[in-house]
């Protein structure tokens, strides 16, 4: 008969307490059916304003094969917009 003894996992010795936890100002997130955007609600079901954030958009032209060995040319353009 073989008996096994419990072995403490090696990673347990590396564990540390979590950093200070901050209470979130919202209780749930829902989708507004009119705008299709996320809406943050508090415990009473009231909308919580989460502040504004910017958006950004980037574009890049695809490199074209312009050389005789059919490898992509490294010359291409990039641009971005942010508000």
C-alpha positions as CSV (number, residue, x, y, z in Angstrom):
1,X,0.0,0.0,0.0
2,X,1.3,3.4,-1.0
3,X,0.6,6.5,1.0
4,X,1.1,10.0,-0.2
5,X,1.8,13.0,1.9
6,X,0.6,16.5,1.1
7,X,3.3,18.7,-0.4
8,X,3.1,22.5,-0.2
9,X,3.0,24.0,-3.7
10,X,6.3,25.9,-4.4
11,X,4.4,29.1,-5.4
12,X,2.7,29.5,-2.0
13,X,5.9,30.8,-0.5
14,X,6.0,33.6,-3.1
15,X,2.5,34.9,-2.3
16,X,2.1,38.3,-0.8
17,X,-1.0,40.2,0.4
18,X,-2.9,42.1,-2.3
19,X,-2.3,45.8,-2.5
20,X,-4.8,48.2,-1.0
21,X,-8.2,47.6,-2.6
22,X,-10.2,50.6,-3.7
23,X,-14.0,50.4,-3.6
24,X,-15.5,50.9,-7.1
25,X,-18.1,53.6,-7.4
26,X,-20.4,51.4,-9.4
27,X,-22.2,48.1,-8.6
28,X,-22.9,46.9,-12.2
29,X,-22.5,47.7,-15.8
30,X,-25.3,47.5,-18.3
31,X,-25.8,48.4,-22.0
32,X,-27.9,51.4,-22.8
33,X,-30.3,50.1,-25.5
34,X,-30.5,53.5,-27.3
35,X,-26.8,54.3,-27.5
36,X,-25.3,50.8,-27.2
37,X,-22.8,52.1,-24.7
38,X,-21.9,50.8,-21.3
39,X,-23.7,52.4,-18.4
40,X,-22.3,52.2,-14.9
41,X,-25.0,51.8,-12.2
42,X,-24.6,52.2,-8.4
43,X,-26.3,50.0,-5.8
44,X,-29.5,51.9,-6.1
45,X,-29.6,51.5,-10.0
46,X,-28.7,55.1,-10.6
47,X,-26.2,56.0,-13.4
48,X,-22.7,56.8,-12.2
49,X,-20.8,59.3,-14.3
50,X,-17.4,57.8,-15.0
51,X,-15.8,60.8,-16.7
52,X,-14.8,61.4,-20.3
53,X,-12.1,59.8,-22.2
54,X,-10.5,60.5,-25.6
55,X,-10.6,58.4,-28.6
56,X,-7.9,57.7,-31.2
57,X,-7.7,56.3,-34.7
58,X,-4.7,55.2,-36.6
59,X,-4.1,54.3,-40.2
60,X,-1.3,52.6,-42.0
61,X,-0.7,52.0,-45.6
62,X,0.0,48.5,-46.6
63,X,3.6,48.0,-47.8
64,X,3.6,47.2,-51.5
65,X,5.9,44.8,-53.2
66,X,8.1,47.0,-55.4
67,X,11.3,45.0,-55.7
68,X,12.3,42.2,-58.0
69,X,12.5,39.5,-55.2
70,X,8.8,40.0,-54.2
71,X,9.6,40.9,-50.6
72,X,7.6,43.6,-49.0
73,X,9.1,47.0,-49.2
74,X,9.8,48.5,-45.8
75,X,8.7,52.0,-46.9
76,X,5.1,52.7,-45.7
77,X,3.2,55.5,-44.1
78,X,1.5,55.8,-40.7
79,X,-0.7,58.5,-39.2
80,X,-3.0,58.9,-36.2
81,X,-5.7,61.2,-34.9
82,X,-6.6,61.8,-31.2
83,X,-9.2,63.9,-29.5
